[in-house]
């Protein structure tokens, strides 16, 4: 049971766009190993959420909001960590200011 509300469609779009970014950077970046590790982490928690989404009991009694927010937070934290690493790398190189 995959929910198809507009909110969940937005979440699925976020997952697809982030997957596209990680795959693109895995092939085009100089730091391929870094993006491969991030891609593996992404695929692991995406597989976990797919298992969670296919169980209809996870959407009973108003818990669909939780099923919407937790994956969004996880992807948001992952993107935030990538941005933080990028900013630290720029600061260490002296290119931030």
C-alpha positions in Angstrom: 0.0 0.0 0.0 1.8 3.1 -1.2 -0.1 6.2 -0.3 -0.6 8.6 -3.3 -1.7 11.8 -1.6 0.0 15.0 -2.7 2.1 15.1 0.4 3.5 11.6 -0.2 4.0 12.4 -3.9 6.1 15.4 -2.7 8.1 13.0 -0.5 8.6 10.5 -3.3 9.8 13.4 -5.6 12.3 14.4 -2.9 13.6 10.8 -2.7 13.9 10.6 -6.6 15.6 14.0 -6.9 18.1 13.2 -4.1 18.8 9.8 -5.7 19.4 11.5 -9.0 21.8 13.9 -7.4 23.7 11.1 -5.6 24.0 9.0 -8.8 25.1 12.0 -10.8 27.7 13.0 -8.3 28.9 9.4 -8.0 29.8 9.5 -11.7 30.9 13.1 -12.2 32.6 14.0 -9.0 36.3 13.7 -8.1 35.3 12.2 -4.8 33.5 9.1 -6.1 34.1 7.1 -2.9 32.4 9.7 -0.8 29.3 9.8 -2.9 29.2 6.0 -3.2 29.1 5.7 0.6 26.3 8.3 0.7 24.5 6.4 -2.0 24.7 3.1 0.0 23.4 4.9 3.1 20.6 6.4 1.1 19.7 3.1 -0.5 19.6 1.4 2.9 17.2 3.8 4.5 15.1 4.0 1.4 14.7 0.2 1.5 13.7 0.5 5.1 11.1 3.1 4.3 9.8 1.0 1.3 9.2 -1.9 3.7 7.4 0.5 6.1 5.3 2.0 3.4 4.1 -1.4 2.1 2.7 -2.4 5.5 -0.9 -1.0 5.8 -0.8 -1.3 9.6 1.6 1.6 9.7 -1.1 4.0 8.4 -3.8 3.1 10.9 -5.1 5.4 13.6 -3.7 8.6 12.2 -0.1 7.5 12.0 0.2 8.4 8.3 1.6 11.8 9.4 4.4 10.1 11.2 5.0 7.9 8.1 5.3 11.2 6.1 7.5 13.2 8.5 10.1 10.6 9.5 11.3 9.9 6.0 11.3 13.6 5.3 13.4 14.3 8.3 15.9 11.5 7.5 16.4 12.8 4.0 16.6 16.4 5.3 19.2 15.4 7.8 21.2 13.6 5.1 21.1 16.7 2.8 22.0 18.9 5.8 25.0 16.8 6.6 26.1 16.9 2.9 25.8 20.7 3.0 27.6 21.0 6.3 30.5 18.9 4.9 30.6 21.0 1.8 30.7 24.2 3.8 33.5 22.9 6.1 35.5 21.8 3.0 35.1 25.3 1.6 36.1 26.9 4.9 39.2 24.7 5.3 40.3 25.6 1.7 39.7 29.3 2.5 37.2 29.8 -0.3 34.2 30.4 2.0 34.9 34.1 2.6 
